[in-house]
Amino acid sequence: MANNRIEVGPWGGSGGANPWSIIPDGGRITRINIRSGAVVDAISFGYTQRGSSYNSDNFGGHNGRPYTVSLINFV
């Protein structure tokens, strides 16, 4: 059976960290924040930890419209 995995990248400009990762130090990710227009310009994550809400660094640029995907109902 063939391996169907596809790897692409790296992509993008100099606006974000490369490589990037998010580890919410004991918290849980509750939302995904996306900035996009014709393409995805940036991604960041929101998480809760000990009852407080935090945002990760922004990975990417600052163009595009902001969108938020809530993960609260996915527990």
PQR file of N, CA, C, O and H, with PARSE charges and radii, in Angstrom:
ATOM      1  N   MET A   1       0.839  -1.171   0.000 -0.4000 1.5000
ATOM      2  CA  MET A   1       0.000   0.000   0.000 -0.0000 2.0000
ATOM      3  C   MET A   1       0.888   1.239   0.000  0.5500 1.7000
ATOM      4  O   MET A   1       1.847   1.322   0.768 -0.5500 1.4000
ATOM      5  N   ALA A   2       0.576   2.174  -0.839 -0.4000 1.5000
ATOM      6  CA  ALA A   2       1.386   3.380  -0.985 -0.0000 2.0000
ATOM      7  C   ALA A   2       1.131   4.353   0.155  0.5500 1.7000
ATOM      8  O   ALA A   2       0.031   4.406   0.707 -0.5500 1.4000
ATOM      9  H   ALA A   2      -0.203   2.106  -1.462  0.4000 1.0000
ATOM     10  N   ASN A   3       2.145   5.115   0.497 -0.4000 1.5000
ATOM     11  CA  ASN A   3       2.011   6.171   1.489 -0.0000 2.0000
ATOM     12  C   ASN A   3       1.355   7.365   0.812  0.5500 1.7000
ATOM     13  O   ASN A   3       1.924   7.917  -0.130 -0.5500 1.4000
ATOM     14  H   ASN A   3       3.038   5.073   0.049  0.4000 1.0000
ATOM     15  N   ASN A   4       0.163   7.784   1.269 -0.4000 1.5000
ATOM     16  CA  ASN A   4      -0.580   8.873   0.648 -0.0000 2.0000
ATOM     17  C   ASN A   4      -0.301  10.230   1.272  0.5500 1.7000
ATOM     18  O   ASN A   4      -0.993  11.201   0.966 -0.5500 1.4000
ATOM     19  H   ASN A   4      -0.299   7.335   2.034  0.4000 1.0000
ATOM     20  N   ARG A   5       0.693  10.317   2.136 -0.4000 1.5000
ATOM     21  CA  ARG A   5       1.000  11.574   2.796 -0.0000 2.0000
ATOM     22  C   ARG A   5       1.597  12.556   1.796  0.5500 1.7000
ATOM     23  O   ARG A   5       2.422  12.188   0.959 -0.5500 1.4000
ATOM     24  H   ARG A   5       1.255   9.528   2.385  0.4000 1.0000
ATOM     25  N   ILE A   6       1.170  13.804   1.895 -0.4000 1.5000
ATOM     26  CA  ILE A   6       1.678  14.876   1.048 -0.0000 2.0000
ATOM     27  C   ILE A   6       2.311  15.919   1.953  0.5500 1.7000
ATOM     28  O   ILE A   6       1.680  16.372   2.908 -0.5500 1.4000
ATOM     29  H   ILE A   6       0.501  14.104   2.575  0.4000 1.0000
ATOM     30  N   GLU A   7       3.532  16.302   1.672 -0.4000 1.5000
ATOM     31  CA  GLU A   7       4.201  17.346   2.428 -0.0000 2.0000
ATOM     32  C   GLU A   7       4.444  18.522   1.508  0.5500 1.7000
ATOM     33  O   GLU A   7       4.903  18.355   0.379 -0.5500 1.4000
ATOM     34  H   GLU A   7       4.045  15.934   0.896  0.4000 1.0000
ATOM     35  N   VAL A   8       4.131  19.724   1.998 -0.4000 1.5000
ATOM     36  CA  VAL A   8       4.346  20.935   1.213 -0.0000 2.0000
ATOM     37  C   VAL A   8       5.002  21.984   2.092  0.5500 1.7000
ATOM     38  O   VAL A   8       4.965  21.889   3.319 -0.5500 1.4000
ATOM     39  H   VAL A   8       3.758  19.860   2.915  0.4000 1.0000
ATOM     40  N   GLY A   9       5.600  22.980   1.465 -0.4000 1.5000
ATOM     41  CA  GLY A   9       6.167  24.099   2.220 -0.0000 2.0000
ATOM     42  C   GLY A   9       7.683  24.047   2.222  0.5500 1.7000
ATOM     43  O   GLY A   9       8.252  23.153   1.595 -0.5500 1.4000
ATOM     44  H   GLY A   9       5.630  23.057   0.468  0.4000 1.0000
ATOM     45  N   PRO A  10       8.346  24.936   2.877 -0.5600 1.5000
ATOM     46  CA  PRO A  10       7.720  26.015   3.637  0.2800 2.0000
ATOM     47  C   PRO A  10       7.115  27.078   2.715  0.5500 1.7000
ATOM     48  O   PRO A  10       7.518  27.226   1.562 -0.5500 1.4000
ATOM     49  N   TRP A  11       6.146  27.806   3.251 -0.4000 1.5000
ATOM     50  CA  TRP A  11       5.471  28.860   2.510 -0.0000 2.0000
ATOM     51  C   TRP A  11       5.490  30.131   3.328  0.5500 1.7000
ATOM     52  O   TRP A  11       5.841  30.124   4.508 -0.5500 1.4000
ATOM     53  H   TRP A  11       5.819  27.686   4.189  0.4000 1.0000
ATOM     54  N   GLY A  12       5.108  31.227   2.686 -0.4000 1.5000
ATOM     55  CA  GLY A  12       4.895  32.477   3.407 -0.0000 2.0000
ATOM     56  C   GLY A  12       6.080  33.407   3.357  0.5500 1.7000
ATOM     57  O   GLY A  12       7.100  33.132   2.726 -0.5500 1.4000
ATOM     58  H   GLY A  12       4.824  31.233   1.727  0.4000 1.0000
ATOM     59  N   GLY A  13       5.910  34.508   4.038 -0.4000 1.5000
ATOM     60  CA  GLY A  13       6.923  35.544   4.066 -0.0000 2.0000
ATOM     61  C   GLY A  13       7.661  35.564   5.381  0.5500 1.7000
ATOM     62  O   GLY A  13       7.827  34.537   6.039 -0.5500 1.4000
ATOM     63  H   GLY A  13       5.081  34.731   4.550  0.4000 1.0000
ATOM     64  N   SER A  14       8.104  36.753   5.752 -0.4000 1.5000
ATOM     65  CA  SER A  14       8.926  36.889   6.952 -0.0000 2.0000
ATOM     66  C   SER A  14       8.120  37.350   8.169  0.5500 1.7000
ATOM     67  O   SER A  14       8.714  37.734   9.176 -0.5500 1.4000
ATOM     68  H   SER A  14       7.969  37.587   5.217  0.4000 1.0000
ATOM     69  N   GLY A  15       6.777  37.322   8.105 -0.4000 1.5000
ATOM     70  CA  GLY A  15       5.955  37.846   9.193 -0.0000 2.0000
ATOM     71  C   GLY A  15       5.834  36.942  10.403  0.5500 1.7000
ATOM     72  O   GLY A  15       5.445  37.410  11.473 -0.5500 1.4000
ATOM     73  H   GLY A  15       6.294  37.010   7.287  0.4000 1.0000
ATOM     74  N   GLY A  16       6.147  35.684  10.276 -0.4000 1.5000
ATOM     75  CA  GLY A  16       5.925  34.776  11.398 -0.0000 2.0000
ATOM     76  C   GLY A  16       7.161  34.023  11.799  0.5500 1.7000
ATOM     77  O   GLY A  16       8.220  34.165  11.188 -0.5500 1.4000
ATOM     78  H   GLY A  16       6.463  35.303   9.407  0.4000 1.0000
ATOM     79  N   ALA A  17       7.022  33.229  12.821 -0.4000 1.5000
ATOM     80  CA  ALA A  17       8.117  32.390  13.295 -0.0000 2.0000
ATOM     81  C   ALA A  17       8.202  31.140  12.431  0.5500 1.7000
ATOM     82  O   ALA A  17       7.173  30.618  12.003 -0.5500 1.4000
ATOM     83  H   ALA A  17       6.161  33.114  13.318  0.4000 1.0000
ATOM     84  N   ASN A  18       9.381  30.663  12.173 -0.4000 1.5000
ATOM     85  CA  ASN A  18       9.550  29.478  11.349 -0.0000 2.0000
ATOM     86  C   ASN A  18      10.694  28.659  11.910  0.5500 1.7000
ATOM     87  O   ASN A  18      11.809  29.181  11.909 -0.5500 1.4000
ATOM     88  H   ASN A  18      10.217  31.088  12.521  0.4000 1.0000
ATOM     89  N   PRO A  19      10.548  27.457  12.380 -0.5600 1.5000
ATOM     90  CA  PRO A  19       9.287  26.745  12.518  0.2800 2.0000
ATOM     91  C   PRO A  19       8.517  27.253  13.726  0.5500 1.7000
ATOM     92  O   PRO A  19       9.065  27.986  14.550 -0.5500 1.4000
ATOM     93  N   TRP A  20       7.267  26.875  13.838 -0.4000 1.5000
ATOM     94  CA  TRP A  20       6.457  27.311  14.962 -0.0000 2.0000
ATOM     95  C   TRP A  20       5.752  26.130  15.588  0.5500 1.7000
ATOM     96  O   TRP A  20       5.544  25.096  14.954 -0.5500 1.4000
ATOM     97  H   TRP A  20       6.821  26.280  13.169  0.4000 1.0000
ATOM     98  N   SER A  21       5.385  26.309  16.859 -0.4000 1.5000
ATOM     99  CA  SER A  21       4.625  25.298  17.572 -0.0000 2.0000
ATOM    100  C   SER A  21       3.861  25.982  18.695  0.5500 1.7000
ATOM    101  O   SER A  21       4.168  27.113  19.072 -0.5500 1.4000
ATOM    102  H   SER A  21       5.555  27.150  17.374  0.4000 1.0000
ATOM    103  N   ILE A  22       2.869  25.289  19.221 -0.4000 1.5000
ATOM    104  CA  ILE A  22       2.087  25.821  20.341 -0.0000 2.0000
ATOM    105  C   ILE A  22       1.903  24.705  21.359  0.5500 1.7000
ATOM    106  O   ILE A  22       1.402  23.628  21.036 -0.5500 1.4000
ATOM    107  H   ILE A  22       2.620  24.370  18.914  0.4000 1.0000
ATOM    108  N   ILE A  23       2.311  24.976  22.578 -0.4000 1.5000
ATOM    109  CA  ILE A  23       2.082  24.061  23.696 -0.0000 2.0000
ATOM    110  C   ILE A  23       1.509  24.913  24.819  0.5500 1.7000
ATOM    111  O   ILE A  23       2.248  25.693  25.420 -0.5500 1.4000
ATOM    112  H   ILE A  23       2.717  25.851  22.840  0.4000 1.0000
ATOM    113  N   PRO A  24       0.219  24.793  25.125 -0.5600 1.5000
ATOM    114  CA  PRO A  24      -0.398  25.700  26.090  0.2800 2.0000
ATOM    115  C   PRO A  24      -0.128  25.370  27.556  0.5500 1.7000
ATOM    116  O   PRO A  24      -1.004  25.596  28.391 -0.5500 1.4000
ATOM    117  N   ASP A  25       1.028  24.855  27.897 -0.4000 1.5000
ATOM    118  CA  ASP A  25       1.476  24.665  29.283 -0.0000 2.0000
ATOM    119  C   ASP A  25       0.367  24.253  30.257  0.5500 1.7000
ATOM    120  O   ASP A  25       0.086  24.973  31.215 -0.5500 1.4000
ATOM    121  H   ASP A  25       1.740  24.672  27.219  0.4000 1.0000
ATOM    122  N   GLY A  26      -0.248  23.124  30.020 -0.4000 1.5000
ATOM    123  CA  GLY A  26      -1.264  22.624  30.930 -0.0000 2.0000
ATOM    124  C   GLY A  26      -2.659  23.145  30.668  0.5500 1.7000
ATOM    125  O   GLY A  26      -3.618  22.673  31.278 -0.5500 1.4000
ATOM    126  H   GLY A  26      -0.020  22.539  29.242  0.4000 1.0000
ATOM    127  N   GLY A  27      -2.794  24.118  29.765 -0.4000 1.5000
ATOM    128  CA  GLY A  27      -4.114  24.630  29.411 -0.0000 2.0000
ATOM    129  C   GLY A  27      -4.699  23.810  28.274  0.5500 1.7000
ATOM    130  O   GLY A  27      -4.129  22.795  27.874 -0.5500 1.4000
ATOM    131  H   GLY A  27      -2.015  24.502  29.269  0.4000 1.0000
ATOM    132  N   ARG A  28      -5.835  24.250  27.757 -0.4000 1.5000
ATOM    133  CA  ARG A  28      -6.410  23.557  26.613 -0.0000 2.0000
ATOM    134  C   ARG A  28      -6.795  24.552  25.549  0.5500 1.7000
ATOM    135  O   ARG A  28      -7.307  25.627  25.859 -0.5500 1.4000
ATOM    136  H   ARG A  28      -6.298  25.074  28.081  0.4000 1.0000
ATOM    137  N   ILE A  29      -6.557  24.213  24.313 -0.4000 1.5000
ATOM    138  CA  ILE A  29      -6.869  25.087  23.187 -0.0000 2.0000
ATOM    139  C   ILE A  29      -8.386  25.172  23.048  0.5500 1.7000
ATOM    140  O   ILE A  29      -9.070  24.151  22.975 -0.5500 1.4000
ATOM    141  H   ILE A  29      -6.141  23.339  24.061  0.4000 1.0000
ATOM    142  N   THR A  30      -8.905  26.402  23.012 -0.4000 1.5000
ATOM    143  CA  THR A  30     -10.345  26.619  22.932 -0.0000 2.0000
ATOM    144  C   THR A  30     -10.781  27.311  21.650  0.5500 1.7000
ATOM    145  O   THR A  30     -11.973  27.346  21.345 -0.5500 1.4000
ATOM    146  H   THR A  30      -8.350  27.231  23.072  0.4000 1.0000
ATOM    147  N   ARG A  31      -9.830  27.866  20.888 -0.4000 1.5000
ATOM    148  CA  ARG A  31     -10.177  28.516  19.626 -0.0000 2.0000
ATOM    149  C   ARG A  31      -8.965  28.580  18.712  0.5500 1.7000
ATOM    150  O   ARG A  31      -7.817  28.569  19.156 -0.5500 1.4000
ATOM    151  H   ARG A  31      -8.861  27.838  21.136  0.4000 1.0000
ATOM    152  N   ILE A  32      -9.259  28.644  17.434 -0.4000 1.5000
ATOM    153  CA  ILE A  32      -8.245  28.830  16.402 -0.0000 2.0000
ATOM    154  C   ILE A  32      -8.557  30.155  15.732  0.5500 1.7000
ATOM    155  O   ILE A  32      -9.666  30.356  15.237 -0.5500 1.4000
ATOM    156  H   ILE A  32     -10.191  28.652  17.074  0.4000 1.0000
ATOM    157  N   ASN A  33      -7.595  31.055  15.710 -0.4000 1.5000
ATOM    158  CA  ASN A  33      -7.750  32.374  15.099 -0.0000 2.0000
ATOM    159  C   ASN A  33      -7.026  32.362  13.759  0.5500 1.7000
ATOM    160  O   ASN A  33      -5.849  32.010  13.684 -0.5500 1.4000
ATOM    161  H   ASN A  33      -6.693  30.892  16.111  0.4000 1.0000
ATOM    162  N   ILE A  34      -7.729  32.744  12.713 -0.4000 1.5000
ATOM    163  CA  ILE A  34      -7.180  32.715  11.359 -0.0000 2.0000
ATOM    164  C   ILE A  34      -7.354  34.085  10.732  0.5500 1.7000
ATOM    165  O   ILE A  34      -8.416  34.695  10.858 -0.5500 1.4000
ATOM    166  H   ILE A  34      -8.685  33.030  12.774  0.4000 1.0000
ATOM    167  N   ARG A  35      -6.321  34.575  10.056 -0.4000 1.5000
ATOM    168  CA  ARG A  35      -6.427  35.786   9.237 -0.0000 2.0000
ATOM    169  C   ARG A  35      -6.260  35.336   7.802  0.5500 1.7000
ATOM    170  O   ARG A  35      -5.278  34.680   7.457 -0.5500 1.4000
ATOM    171  H   ARG A  35      -5.458  34.079   9.953  0.4000 1.0000
ATOM    172  N   SER A  36      -7.235  35.695   6.954 -0.4000 1.5000
ATOM    173  CA  SER A  36      -7.132  35.259   5.567 -0.0000 2.0000
ATOM    174  C   SER A  36      -7.851  36.208   4.638  0.5500 1.7000
ATOM    175  O   SER A  36      -8.762  36.941   5.024 -0.5500 1.4000
ATOM    176  H   SER A  36      -8.034  36.229   7.234  0.4000 1.0000
ATOM    177  N   GLY A  37      -7.403  36.164   3.391 -0.4000 1.5000
ATOM    178  CA  GLY A  37      -8.042  36.841   2.273 -0.0000 2.0000
ATOM    179  C   GLY A  37      -8.133  35.793   1.183  0.5500 1.7000
ATOM    180  O   GLY A  37      -8.939  34.867   1.267 -0.5500 1.4000
ATOM    181  H   GLY A  37      -6.663  35.569   3.077  0.4000 1.0000
ATOM    182  N   ALA A  38      -7.302  35.942   0.156 -0.4000 1.5000
ATOM    183  CA  ALA A  38      -7.228  34.929  -0.894 -0.0000 2.0000
ATOM    184  C   ALA A  38      -6.497  33.684  -0.405  0.5500 1.7000
ATOM    185  O   ALA A  38      -6.694  32.592  -0.938 -0.5500 1.4000
ATOM    186  H   ALA A  38      -6.647  36.695   0.089  0.4000 1.0000
ATOM    187  N   VAL A  39      -5.656  33.852   0.609 -0.4000 1.5000
ATOM    188  CA  VAL A  39      -4.905  32.744   1.209 -0.0000 2.0000
ATOM    189  C   VAL A  39      -4.915  32.928   2.728  0.5500 1.7000
ATOM    190  O   VAL A  39      -5.304  33.988   3.217 -0.5500 1.4000
ATOM    191  H   VAL A  39      -5.497  34.739   1.042  0.4000 1.0000
ATOM    192  N   VAL A  40      -4.497  31.922   3.466 -0.4000 1.5000
ATOM    193  CA  VAL A  40      -4.346  32.060   4.911 -0.0000 2.0000
ATOM    194  C   VAL A  40      -3.093  32.882   5.167  0.5500 1.7000
ATOM    195  O   VAL A  40      -1.997  32.497   4.759 -0.5500 1.4000
ATOM    196  H   VAL A  40      -4.181  31.061   3.068  0.4000 1.0000
ATOM    197  N   ASP A  41      -3.253  34.009   5.840 -0.4000 1.5000
ATOM    198  CA  ASP A  41      -2.130  34.902   6.130 -0.0000 2.0000
ATOM    199  C   ASP A  41      -1.494  34.613   7.479  0.5500 1.7000
ATOM    200  O   ASP A  41      -0.291  34.807   7.654 -0.5500 1.4000
ATOM    201  H   ASP A  41      -4.143  34.322   6.172  0.4000 1.0000
ATOM    202  N   ALA A  42      -2.296  34.150   8.436 -0.4000 1.5000
ATOM    203  CA  ALA A  42      -1.761  33.912   9.778 -0.0000 2.0000
ATOM    204  C   ALA A  42      -2.681  32.978  10.545  0.5500 1.7000
ATOM    205  O   ALA A  42      -3.860  32.823  10.227 -0.5500 1.4000
ATOM    206  H   ALA A  42      -3.273  33.993   8.294  0.4000 1.0000
ATOM    207  N   ILE A  43      -2.104  32.366  11.561 -0.4000 1.5000
ATOM    208  CA  ILE A  43      -2.866  31.506  12.469 -0.0000 2.0000
ATOM    209  C   ILE A  43      -2.340  31.741  13.881  0.5500 1.7000
ATOM    210  O   ILE A  43      -1.144  31.944  14.090 -0.5500 1.4000
ATOM    211  H   ILE A  43      -1.146  32.492  11.820  0.4000 1.0000
ATOM    212  N   SER A  44      -3.249  31.709  14.833 -0.4000 1.5000
ATOM    213  CA  SER A  44      -2.871  31.752  16.244 -0.0000 2.0000
ATOM    214  C   SER A  44      -3.906  30.935  17.003  0.5500 1.7000
ATOM    215  O   SER A  44      -4.923  30.527  16.441 -0.5500 1.4000
ATOM    216  H   SER A  44      -4.220  31.544  14.663  0.4000 1.0000
ATOM    217  N   PHE A  45      -3.644  30.702  18.261 -0.4000 1.5000
ATOM    218  CA  PHE A  45      -4.501  29.842  19.054 -0.0000 2.0000
ATOM    219  C   PHE A  45      -4.874  30.533  20.352  0.5500 1.7000
ATOM    220  O   PHE A  45      -4.068  31.257  20.936 -0.5500 1.4000
ATOM    221  H   PHE A  45      -2.818  31.033  18.718  0.4000 1.0000
ATOM    222  N   GLY A  46      -6.096  30.306  20.797 -0.4000 1.5000
ATOM    223  CA  GLY A  46      -6.539  30.780  22.098 -0.0000 2.0000
ATOM    224  C   GLY A  46      -6.647  29.582  23.019  0.5500 1.7000
ATOM    225  O   GLY A  46      -7.051  28.498  22.596 -0.5500 1.4000
ATOM    226  H   GLY A  46      -6.751  29.717  20.322  0.4000 1.0000
ATOM    227  N   TYR A  47      -6.289  29.776  24.270 -0.4000 1.5000
ATOM    228  CA  TYR A  47      -6.371  28.662  25.208 -0.0000 2.0000
ATOM    229  C   TYR A  47      -6.718  29.172  26.597  0.5500 1.7000
ATOM    230  O   TYR A  47      -6.500  30.341  26.915 -0.5500 1.4000
ATOM    231  H   TYR A  47      -5.961  30.656  24.614  0.4000 1.0000
ATOM    232  N   THR A  48      -7.258  28.287  27.413 -0.4000 1.5000
ATOM    233  CA  THR A  48      -7.571  28.615  28.796 -0.0000 2.0000
ATOM    234  C   THR A  48      -6.635  27.831  29.700  0.5500 1.7000
ATOM    235  O   THR A  48      -6.252  26.695  29.420 -0.5500 1.4000
ATOM    236  H   THR A  48      -7.435  27.338  27.154  0.4000 1.0000
ATOM    237  N   GLN A  49      -6.292  28.481  30.782 -0.4000 1.5000
ATOM    238  CA  GLN A  49      -5.426  27.855  31.775 -0.0000 2.0000
ATOM    239  C   GLN A  49      -5.795  28.413  33.143  0.5500 1.7000
ATOM    240  O   GLN A  49      -5.727  29.621  33.368 -0.5500 1.4000
ATOM    241  H   GLN A  49      -6.604  29.404  31.009  0.4000 1.0000
ATOM    242  N   ARG A  50      -6.186  27.528  34.053 -0.4000 1.5000
ATOM    243  CA  ARG A  50      -6.603  27.914  35.404 -0.0000 2.0000
ATOM    244  C   ARG A  50      -7.652  29.022  35.387  0.5500 1.7000
ATOM    245  O   ARG A  50      -7.582  29.955  36.188 -0.5500 1.4000
ATOM    246  H   ARG A  50      -6.241  26.546  33.870  0.4000 1.0000
ATOM    247  N   GLY A  51      -8.628  28.924  34.476 -0.4000 1.5000
ATOM    248  CA  GLY A  51      -9.743  29.862  34.416 -0.0000 2.0000
ATOM    249  C   GLY A  51      -9.473  31.168  33.689  0.5500 1.7000
ATOM    250  O   GLY A  51     -10.383  31.985  33.554 -0.5500 1.4000
ATOM    251  H   GLY A  51      -8.685  28.166  33.826  0.4000 1.0000
ATOM    252  N   SER A  52      -8.250  31.394  33.216 -0.4000 1.5000
ATOM    253  CA  SER A  52      -7.922  32.608  32.469 -0.0000 2.0000
ATOM    254  C   SER A  52      -7.742  32.280  30.997  0.5500 1.7000
ATOM    255  O   SER A  52      -7.379  31.157  30.648 -0.5500 1.4000
ATOM    256  H   SER A  52      -7.510  30.730  33.326  0.4000 1.0000
ATOM    257  N   SER A  53      -7.995  33.255  30.135 -0.4000 1.5000
ATOM    258  CA  SER A  53      -7.905  33.069  28.689 -0.0000 2.0000
ATOM    259  C   SER A  53      -6.644  33.744  28.153  0.5500 1.7000
ATOM    260  O   SER A  53      -6.315  34.862  28.549 -0.5500 1.4000
ATOM    261  H   SER A  53      -8.289  34.167  30.419  0.4000 1.0000
ATOM    262  N   TYR A  54      -5.945  33.064  27.256 -0.4000 1.5000
ATOM    263  CA  TYR A  54      -4.698  33.566  26.669 -0.0000 2.0000
ATOM    264  C   TYR A  54      -4.699  33.353  25.164  0.5500 1.7000
ATOM    265  O   TYR A  54      -5.463  32.542  24.641 -0.5500 1.4000
ATOM    266  H   TYR A  54      -6.213  32.156  26.933  0.4000 1.0000
ATOM    267  N   ASN A  55      -3.833  34.092  24.470 -0.4000 1.5000
ATOM    268  CA  ASN A  55      -3.607  33.895  23.042 -0.0000 2.0000
ATOM    269  C   ASN A  55      -2.149  33.549  22.807  0.5500 1.7000
ATOM    270  O   ASN A  55      -1.257  34.077  23.470 -0.5500 1.4000
ATOM    271  H   ASN A  55      -3.212  34.751  24.895  0.4000 1.0000
ATOM    272  N   SER A  56      -1.918  32.660  21.858 -0.4000 1.5000
ATOM    273  CA  SER A  56      -0.545  32.325  21.473 -0.0000 2.0000
ATOM    274  C   SER A  56       0.031  33.466  20.652  0.5500 1.7000
ATOM    275  O   SER A  56      -0.656  34.442  20.351 -0.5500 1.4000
ATOM    276  H   SER A  56      -2.643  32.231  21.319  0.4000 1.0000
ATOM    277  N   ASP A  57       1.293  33.333  20.296 -0.4000 1.5000
ATOM    278  CA  ASP A  57       1.892  34.249  19.334 -0.0000 2.0000
ATOM    279  C   ASP A  57       1.133  34.124  18.023  0.5500 1.7000
ATOM    280  O   ASP A  57       0.484  33.110  17.767 -0.5500 1.4000
ATOM    281  H   ASP A  57       1.852  32.540  20.541  0.4000 1.0000
ATOM    282  N   ASN A  58       1.216  35.155  17.199 -0.4000 1.5000
ATOM    283  CA  ASN A  58       0.630  35.146  15.866 -0.0000 2.0000
ATOM    284  C   ASN A  58       1.658  34.558  14.905  0.5500 1.7000
ATOM    285  O   ASN A  58       2.770  35.072  14.792 -0.5500 1.4000
ATOM    286  H   ASN A  58       1.743  35.979  17.407  0.4000 1.0000
ATOM    287  N   PHE A  59       1.293  33.498  14.222 -0.4000 1.5000
ATOM    288  CA  PHE A  59       2.201  32.841  13.285 -0.0000 2.0000
ATOM    289  C   PHE A  59       1.806  33.244  11.877  0.5500 1.7000
ATOM    290  O   PHE A  59       0.897  32.659  11.288 -0.5500 1.4000
ATOM    291  H   PHE A  59       0.389  33.080  14.314  0.4000 1.0000
ATOM    292  N   GLY A  60       2.485  34.238  11.342 -0.4000 1.5000
ATOM    293  CA  GLY A  60       2.185  34.757  10.014 -0.0000 2.0000
ATOM    294  C   GLY A  60       2.135  36.271  10.035  0.5500 1.7000
ATOM    295  O   GLY A  60       2.689  36.919  10.923 -0.5500 1.4000
ATOM    296  H   GLY A  60       3.223  34.714  11.820  0.4000 1.0000
ATOM    297  N   GLY A  61       1.465  36.817   9.045 -0.4000 1.5000
ATOM    298  CA  GLY A  61       1.398  38.263   8.889 -0.0000 2.0000
ATOM    299  C   GLY A  61       0.162  38.867   9.533  0.5500 1.7000
ATOM    300  O   GLY A  61      -0.476  38.253  10.388 -0.5500 1.4000
ATOM    301  H   GLY A  61       1.015  36.291   8.324  0.4000 1.0000
ATOM    302  N   HIS A  62      -0.165  40.083   9.105 -0.4000 1.5000
ATOM    303  CA  HIS A  62      -1.283  40.809   9.696 -0.0000 2.0000
ATOM    304  C   HIS A  62      -2.339  41.176   8.656  0.5500 1.7000
ATOM    305  O   HIS A  62      -3.242  41.959   8.952 -0.5500 1.4000
ATOM    306  H   HIS A  62       0.353  40.582   8.410  0.4000 1.0000
ATOM    307  N   ASN A  63      -2.245  40.634   7.464 -0.4000 1.5000
ATOM    308  CA  ASN A  63      -3.222  40.920   6.421 -0.0000 2.0000
ATOM    309  C   ASN A  63      -4.412  39.988   6.536  0.5500 1.7000
ATOM    310  O   ASN A  63      -4.394  39.034   7.315 -0.5500 1.4000
ATOM    311  H   ASN A  63      -1.512  39.998   7.224  0.4000 1.0000
ATOM    312  N   GLY A  64      -5.436  40.264   5.764 -0.4000 1.5000
ATOM    313  CA  GLY A  64      -6.616  39.409   5.723 -0.0000 2.0000
ATOM    314  C   GLY A  64      -7.612  39.730   6.816  0.5500 1.7000
ATOM    315  O   GLY A  64      -7.314  40.461   7.761 -0.5500 1.4000
ATOM    316  H   GLY A  64      -5.451  41.038   5.132  0.4000 1.0000
ATOM    317  N   ARG A  65      -8.796  39.174   6.670 -0.4000 1.5000
ATOM    318  CA  ARG A  65      -9.856  39.336   7.668 -0.0000 2.0000
ATOM    319  C   ARG A  65      -9.675  38.327   8.784  0.5500 1.7000
ATOM    320  O   ARG A  65      -9.235  37.204   8.540 -0.5500 1.4000
ATOM    321  H   ARG A  65      -9.039  38.581   5.902  0.4000 1.0000
ATOM    322  N   PRO A  66     -10.014  38.719  10.022 -0.5600 1.5000
ATOM    323  CA  PRO A  66      -9.909  37.760  11.128  0.2800 2.0000
ATOM    324  C   PRO A  66     -11.140  36.844  11.202  0.5500 1.7000
ATOM    325  O   PRO A  66     -12.273  37.292  11.026 -0.5500 1.4000
ATOM    326  N   TYR A  67     -10.898  35.578  11.461 -0.4000 1.5000
ATOM    327  CA  TYR A  67     -11.931  34.574  11.687 -0.0000 2.0000
ATOM    328  C   TYR A  67     -11.548  33.779  12.924  0.5500 1.7000
ATOM    329  O   TYR A  67     -10.364  33.588  13.202 -0.5500 1.4000
ATOM    330  H   TYR A  67      -9.978  35.214  11.604  0.4000 1.0000
ATOM    331  N   THR A  68     -12.543  33.315  13.665 -0.4000 1.5000
ATOM    332  CA  THR A  68     -12.285  32.505  14.845 -0.0000 2.0000
ATOM    333  C   THR A  68     -13.118  31.238  14.782  0.5500 1.7000
ATOM    334  O   THR A  68     -14.321  31.279  14.524 -0.5500 1.4000
ATOM    335  H   THR A  68     -13.505  33.470  13.440  0.4000 1.0000
ATOM    336  N   VAL A  69     -12.459  30.113  15.024 -0.4000 1.5000
ATOM    337  CA  VAL A  69     -13.141  28.822  15.117 -0.0000 2.0000
ATOM    338  C   VAL A  69     -13.135  28.441  16.592  0.5500 1.7000
ATOM    339  O   VAL A  69     -12.076  28.213  17.176 -0.5500 1.4000
ATOM    340  H   VAL A  69     -11.481  30.080  15.234  0.4000 1.0000
ATOM    341  N   SER A  70     -14.317  28.374  17.191 -0.4000 1.5000
ATOM    342  CA  SER A  70     -14.434  28.021  18.603 -0.0000 2.0000
ATOM    343  C   SER A  70     -14.416  26.514  18.775  0.5500 1.7000
ATOM    344  O   SER A  70     -15.119  25.796  18.064 -0.5500 1.4000
ATOM    345  H   SER A  70     -15.178  28.560  16.716  0.4000 1.0000
ATOM    346  N   LEU A  71     -13.622  26.033  19.708 -0.4000 1.5000
ATOM    347  CA  LEU A  71     -13.527  24.612  19.996 -0.0000 2.0000
ATOM    348  C   LEU A  71     -14.197  24.258  21.307  0.5500 1.7000
ATOM    349  O   LEU A  71     -14.057  23.127  21.774 -0.5500 1.4000
ATOM    350  H   LEU A  71     -13.050  26.616  20.286  0.4000 1.0000
ATOM    351  N   ILE A  72     -14.908  25.167  21.906 -0.4000 1.5000
ATOM    352  CA  ILE A  72     -15.516  24.952  23.213 -0.0000 2.0000
ATOM    353  C   ILE A  72     -16.519  23.805  23.172  0.5500 1.7000
ATOM    354  O   ILE A  72     -16.614  23.040  24.131 -0.5500 1.4000
ATOM    355  H   ILE A  72     -15.022  26.085  21.527  0.4000 1.0000
ATOM    356  N   ASN A  73     -17.258  23.674  22.094 -0.4000 1.5000
ATOM    357  CA  ASN A  73     -18.264  22.612  22.010 -0.0000 2.0000
ATOM    358  C   ASN A  73     -17.690  21.257  21.629  0.5500 1.7000
ATOM    359  O   ASN A  73     -18.442  20.299  21.453 -0.5500 1.4000
ATOM    360  H   ASN A  73     -17.181  24.295  21.315  0.4000 1.0000
ATOM    361  N   PHE A  74     -16.373  21.159  21.498 -0.4000 1.5000
ATOM    362  CA  PHE A  74     -15.726  19.925  21.094 -0.0000 2.0000
ATOM    363  C   PHE A  74     -15.032  19.225  22.244  0.5500 1.7000
ATOM    364  O   PHE A  74     -14.080  18.479  22.015 -0.5500 1.4000
ATOM    365  H   PHE A  74     -15.762  21.938  21.641  0.4000 1.0000
ATOM    366  N   VAL A  75     -15.477  19.441  23.478 -0.4000 1.5000
ATOM    367  CA  VAL A  75     -14.832  18.801  24.619 -0.0000 2.0000
ATOM    368  C   VAL A  75     -15.340  17.391  24.805  0.5500 1.7000
ATOM    369  O   VAL A  75     -14.906  16.695  25.723 -0.5500 1.4000
ATOM    370  H   VAL A  75     -16.251  20.046  23.665  0.4000 1.0000
TER
END
